[in-house]
Amino acid sequence: MIASIKRTYHDFPQAFWTVMLGLFVDNIGGSLLFPFLALYVTQKFGVSLIDIGWIQVVSTMVNVVGTSIGGALADR
C-alpha cells in the first residue's frame, strides 16, 4: 500500500503536487468561510437563509458546468 502511494507520488511532477495542495487549501478555506459569509449577508442585508441556500446551489451548478467546459477546452 505504502509503495503504491510512493509510486503514485513520484509519477507526477512536483508542480502538479504544488497545484493540488493549493487547490486543497483553497477549497478548505472556502468551505470554512461560507457559513460565516452567509450569516453576515443575512444580518447585514436581510437576505433569508433560503435565498443564501439557492445562491449556493446555483453557484455549485455553474461551477460544475464551467469546470466541465473549461476542462474540455483545456484538453483541446
ZADO-1210 file (C-alpha; in nm, 4 decimals, padded with zeros to 6 digits):
<atoms>
<atom x="00.0000" y="00.0000" z="00.0000" code="MET" pos="1"/>
<atom x="00.2712" y="00.2472" z="00.1008" code="ILE" pos="2"/>
<atom x="00.4798" y="00.1505" z="-00.2023" code="ALA" pos="3"/>
<atom x="00.1807" y="00.2182" z="-00.4289" code="SER" pos="4"/>
<atom x="00.1321" y="00.5627" z="-00.2740" code="ILE" pos="5"/>
<atom x="00.5023" y="00.6444" z="-00.3135" code="LYS" pos="6"/>
<atom x="00.4964" y="00.5283" z="-00.6762" code="ARG" pos="7"/>
<atom x="00.1921" y="00.7455" z="-00.7479" code="THR" pos="8"/>
<atom x="00.3593" y="01.0426" z="-00.5818" code="TYR" pos="9"/>
<atom x="00.6724" y="01.0038" z="-00.7923" code="HIS" pos="10"/>
<atom x="00.4760" y="00.9504" z="-01.1149" code="ASP" pos="11"/>
<atom x="00.3665" y="01.3157" z="-01.1145" code="PHE" pos="12"/>
<atom x="00.5924" y="01.6228" z="-01.1261" code="PRO" pos="13"/>
<atom x="00.6411" y="01.8475" z="-00.8241" code="GLN" pos="14"/>
<atom x="00.4446" y="02.1302" z="-00.9917" code="ALA" pos="15"/>
<atom x="00.1364" y="01.9053" z="-01.0038" code="PHE" pos="16"/>
<atom x="00.1506" y="01.8414" z="-00.6290" code="TRP" pos="17"/>
<atom x="00.2015" y="02.2125" z="-00.5621" code="THR" pos="18"/>
<atom x="-00.1122" y="02.2952" z="-00.7604" code="VAL" pos="19"/>
<atom x="-00.3064" y="02.0173" z="-00.5846" code="MET" pos="20"/>
<atom x="-00.2003" y="02.1487" z="-00.2438" code="LEU" pos="21"/>
<atom x="-00.3078" y="02.4994" z="-00.3433" code="GLY" pos="22"/>
<atom x="-00.6467" y="02.3747" z="-00.4628" code="LEU" pos="23"/>
<atom x="-00.6919" y="02.1755" z="-00.1437" code="PHE" pos="24"/>
<atom x="-00.6169" y="02.4763" z="00.0779" code="VAL" pos="25"/>
<atom x="-00.8414" y="02.6983" z="-00.1371" code="ASP" pos="26"/>
<atom x="-01.1360" y="02.4565" z="-00.1154" code="ASN" pos="27"/>
<atom x="-01.0975" y="02.4067" z="00.2589" code="ILE" pos="28"/>
<atom x="-01.0774" y="02.7828" z="00.3095" code="GLY" pos="29"/>
<atom x="-01.3879" y="02.8422" z="00.1010" code="GLY" pos="30"/>
<atom x="-01.5768" y="02.5711" z="00.2854" code="SER" pos="31"/>
<atom x="-01.4857" y="02.7210" z="00.6211" code="LEU" pos="32"/>
<atom x="-01.5619" y="03.0773" z="00.5107" code="LEU" pos="33"/>
<atom x="-01.9045" y="03.0216" z="00.3512" code="PHE" pos="34"/>
<atom x="-02.1106" y="02.9732" z="00.6721" code="PRO" pos="35"/>
<atom x="-01.9762" y="03.2989" z="00.8168" code="PHE" pos="36"/>
<atom x="-02.0349" y="03.4807" z="00.4887" code="LEU" pos="37"/>
<atom x="-02.3930" y="03.3511" z="00.4839" code="ALA" pos="38"/>
<atom x="-02.4521" y="03.4764" z="00.8377" code="LEU" pos="39"/>
<atom x="-02.3022" y="03.8152" z="00.7519" code="TYR" pos="40"/>
<atom x="-02.5213" y="03.8565" z="00.4431" code="VAL" pos="41"/>
<atom x="-02.8361" y="03.7587" z="00.6343" code="THR" pos="42"/>
<atom x="-02.7651" y="04.0088" z="00.9125" code="GLN" pos="43"/>
<atom x="-02.6274" y="04.2952" z="00.7022" code="LYS" pos="44"/>
<atom x="-02.8642" y="04.2818" z="00.4035" code="PHE" pos="45"/>
<atom x="-03.1660" y="04.0977" z="00.5453" code="GLY" pos="46"/>
<atom x="-03.1454" y="03.8113" z="00.2954" code="VAL" pos="47"/>
<atom x="-03.3146" y="03.4895" z="00.4111" code="SER" pos="48"/>
<atom x="-03.1165" y="03.1706" z="00.4620" code="LEU" pos="49"/>
<atom x="-03.3305" y="03.0052" z="00.1934" code="ILE" pos="50"/>
<atom x="-03.2077" y="03.2620" z="-00.0588" code="ASP" pos="51"/>
<atom x="-02.8494" y="03.2046" z="00.0546" code="ILE" pos="52"/>
<atom x="-02.9036" y="02.8316" z="00.0013" code="GLY" pos="53"/>
<atom x="-03.0303" y="02.8924" z="-00.3534" code="TRP" pos="54"/>
<atom x="-02.7313" y="03.1115" z="-00.4267" code="ILE" pos="55"/>
<atom x="-02.5043" y="02.8278" z="-00.3114" code="GLN" pos="56"/>
<atom x="-02.6922" y="02.5747" z="-00.5278" code="VAL" pos="57"/>
<atom x="-02.6692" y="02.7956" z="-00.8372" code="VAL" pos="58"/>
<atom x="-02.3021" y="02.8649" z="-00.7666" code="SER" pos="59"/>
<atom x="-02.2280" y="02.4928" z="-00.7419" code="THR" pos="60"/>
<atom x="-02.4175" y="02.4163" z="-01.0633" code="MET" pos="61"/>
<atom x="-02.2348" y="02.6923" z="-01.2514" code="VAL" pos="62"/>
<atom x="-01.9054" y="02.5645" z="-01.1126" code="ASN" pos="63"/>
<atom x="-01.9755" y="02.2091" z="-01.2341" code="VAL" pos="64"/>
<atom x="-02.0756" y="02.3258" z="-01.5827" code="VAL" pos="65"/>
<atom x="-01.7872" y="02.5739" z="-01.6080" code="GLY" pos="66"/>
<atom x="-01.5330" y="02.3194" z="-01.4905" code="THR" pos="67"/>
<atom x="-01.6609" y="02.0644" z="-01.7417" code="SER" pos="68"/>
<atom x="-01.6491" y="02.3083" z="-02.0328" code="ILE" pos="69"/>
<atom x="-01.3172" y="02.4575" z="-01.9228" code="GLY" pos="70"/>
<atom x="-01.1627" y="02.1138" z="-01.8818" code="GLY" pos="71"/>
<atom x="-01.2753" y="02.0070" z="-02.2286" code="ALA" pos="72"/>
<atom x="-01.1397" y="02.3277" z="-02.3804" code="LEU" pos="73"/>
<atom x="-00.8092" y="02.2936" z="-02.1964" code="ALA" pos="74"/>
<atom x="-00.7702" y="01.9378" z="-02.3257" code="ASP" pos="75"/>
<atom x="-00.8045" y="02.0571" z="-02.6848" code="ARG" pos="76"/>
</atoms>
